[in-house]
Amino acid sequence: MISTNGGPQVGGYRRDVDYQKLGPALLIASSLVLAIRTARWSPTTSDGLAHVEWEKEVEHSVRIAKIVLSHLTARSPELFQMKEVPWYVATDQEVPK
């Protein structure tokens, strides 16, 4: 593909993890971590949900889920939905002389 405006040319495509589609996976993973970590807590009323300990637990669960997803996308990207990402070739105008 050659650009008519003299811009960079697409040299090809590589397959990469579609990071925009990882949101639901992060939500599910962090919810599962939270459920497992808080399974033995005694039940609280709705007033107890604003408790600082609960907020810290939610933040920690999201952090754990992000670490796991990061590890999996780096080492086993085929587990996730992929997309075609173009890579560009430098044109004569972009090469320093």
C-alpha positions in Angstrom: 0.0 0.0 0.0 1.5 3.3 -1.0 0.2 6.5 0.5 -0.5 9.2 -2.1 0.3 12.0 0.3 3.9 11.0 0.8 3.3 9.7 4.4 4.7 6.5 5.8 4.0 3.2 3.9 2.5 0.2 5.6 5.1 -2.5 5.4 2.9 -5.2 6.8 0.9 -6.3 9.8 1.7 -8.1 13.0 -0.8 -9.8 15.3 -1.0 -8.3 18.7 -3.3 -8.7 21.7 -6.4 -6.5 21.4 -5.9 -4.6 24.7 -9.2 -2.7 24.3 -11.1 -5.9 24.8 -9.4 -6.8 28.0 -11.7 -4.7 30.1 -14.3 -7.4 30.8 -11.5 -9.9 31.5 -10.0 -7.5 34.1 -13.5 -6.9 35.7 -14.2 -10.6 36.0 -10.7 -11.5 37.2 -10.6 -8.8 39.9 -14.2 -9.7 41.0 -13.1 -13.4 41.4 -10.0 -12.4 43.4 -12.1 -10.1 45.6 -14.7 -12.9 46.2 -12.1 -15.4 47.1 -10.2 -13.0 49.4 -13.3 -11.9 51.2 -15.2 -15.2 51.3 -14.6 -15.7 55.1 -15.5 -12.1 56.1 -18.6 -11.8 58.2 -21.6 -10.3 56.3 -22.0 -6.6 56.7 -24.9 -4.2 56.1 -25.0 -1.8 53.1 -23.5 0.9 55.4 -20.4 -1.2 55.8 -19.5 -1.1 52.1 -18.0 2.3 52.4 -15.6 1.0 55.0 -11.9 1.8 54.3 -10.9 -1.9 54.6 -13.3 -2.8 51.9 -12.0 -0.1 49.5 -8.4 -1.3 50.1 -9.4 -4.9 49.4 -11.1 -3.9 46.1 -8.0 -1.9 45.0 -5.7 -4.8 46.0 -7.9 -7.3 44.0 -7.7 -5.1 40.9 -3.9 -4.9 41.3 -3.6 -8.7 41.5 -5.8 -9.2 38.5 -3.7 -6.6 36.4 -0.5 -8.4 37.4 -1.9 -11.8 36.3 -3.3 -10.4 33.0 0.0 -8.7 32.3 1.9 -11.9 32.9 -0.5 -13.9 30.7 -0.5 -11.4 27.8 3.3 -11.3 27.8 3.9 -15.0 28.0 0.8 -16.5 26.4 -0.8 -13.9 24.1 -2.6 -16.6 22.1 -5.1 -16.9 25.0 -6.6 -13.5 24.1 -8.3 -12.0 21.1 -5.8 -10.7 18.6 -5.9 -7.8 16.1 -3.9 -6.8 13.1 -1.5 -3.9 13.8 0.2 -2.2 10.9 3.9 -1.5 11.0 5.4 1.2 8.8 8.3 1.6 6.5 10.4 4.8 6.6 10.1 6.8 3.4 12.9 8.8 1.8 11.6 11.9 3.4 11.9 10.4 6.9 15.4 9.0 6.6 18.0 11.4 8.1 20.9 12.2 5.7 
